[in-house]
Structure formats: C-alpha cells, structure tokens
C-alpha cells in the first residue's frame, strides 16, 4: 500500500472545529481519506500474524504504515509482548508513533491485576484502555498522560457517551482520548455522537480507531463506503493518527 509522505509535527493543524458547511468540508476531505494520509495499523487487524509479535510488527513495517498500535487485547498477548519489547524494541524504530491496546477484561480476569502489571512494566507508550473495565483502577493514575480511554460500542453497558466518559476523565484528569469512529456508528448511525465526543473531549484526543463494523459490534474489513460515511468526523481529526483496527478492503 502506498502512503502519502509523512506529516511533520509542526505541519499538523490544531483541532478543527465543525464547519457550518460541514457536508462540503467532508466532501473535500474524502480524497485525502482515500489516500490514507494519516493511517496506521493496529496489529489486531492482521488475522494471521496478530498472535506473533515478530511477524505482526514485521508485516506492519514491510507495508509502510506510519503508526502502529500493538494490540495486546488478551493477557497472553500482553505477556508475550514483554520479552518482545525487552529484546526487539528496535523493530519499532521506523514508526512515527507506537501505542499499545491494553487487554480487554473478561469475567475470569482481574482488571486490578492487569492494571498493576501495566504500571509495573513502565513502558513509555500511550496505552488504550476500555473504560468499562478499567475506570475504577486507581493504580493507572501512576501512568499519567500515557493512559488513553476509548469510547465503547453498543454491546457495552458503559462508556459510549459524554456523560459516562466525563466521569472517567474526572477520575483520570491527565488521560487522553481515543475516538473509535466505528463504535460511534453502532450507537448512532448519524455520527452526531462523534461530534459530541469531539466537542467535549477533543483537546484530549490522541488517536482514532477506524474500521468497518457490523451493527452488533463485529469488526470487518474497512471499505471505501465506511470511509465516506466517517468522513465528516475524520475531517476534524487530521492532527492525530488514525489506527485501522481492520484492514482496508481491496
């Protein structure tokens, strides 16, 4: 995949506001969306490689992605990431930005134990957390600005809107925000919710999650139609990386 030349930090605009001509703004932006100017990849998008850090990172590097998110969404993947970062961190040198997705908590896992483990590892990367599982884990305060919370899909009972996330950011005042545009769509196909989230938390925005998604929250390959649909929201977020959580459909 051919990507546009990297944007330098001082080339990135401040957080764009909604335009009164929002439709026109989105239409003029679509060409850039399809050029993948700001895309990175989450390793969880690589179905065959995502359980093997060497292969996943090597593929992302070979394909020329600008940004990478290390999708450690299970405890096993997190445990395997530790020796990879200890011994092969240089494999990440070619990426402009690296982030980590923390494990998703399950009934048989302890969010407190996972939070303590992540704090102990003391990695320098921003780490994305699901607020429904980690909002009460005060040990994460020790990570300071490296904590990033994302909005949830319609299958969760907490974390979709501004009210829920507002309580989370009150508890974690240094935390950043990851806008998951596909999650927004499952809750509000008009995407009005996405604009509400940006209006409220845009100054915290660190990155986007972008993917195709089904109404039940199942991720699928990201299509041109998805990007066209998301364009009005994406147009406000050109100053942060966009991480694909599902590969671009051919």
Protein Blocks (a to p, Z undefined) as FASTA:
>chain_A
ZZdddddfklpccdddddfklmlmmmmmmmmmmnommgccdfklmmmlmmpmklmmmmmm
mnopabdcddffbfklmmmmmmmmmmmmmmmmmpmbdcdddddddfkbcfklmmmmmmmn
opabdcdddfklmmmmmklmmnmmmpccddddfkbcghjbmmlmmmmmmmmmmbccdddf
klmmmmomnommmmmmmmmmmmmpmbdcdddddfkopacdddfklmmmmmmmmmmmmmbc
cddfbdcdZZ
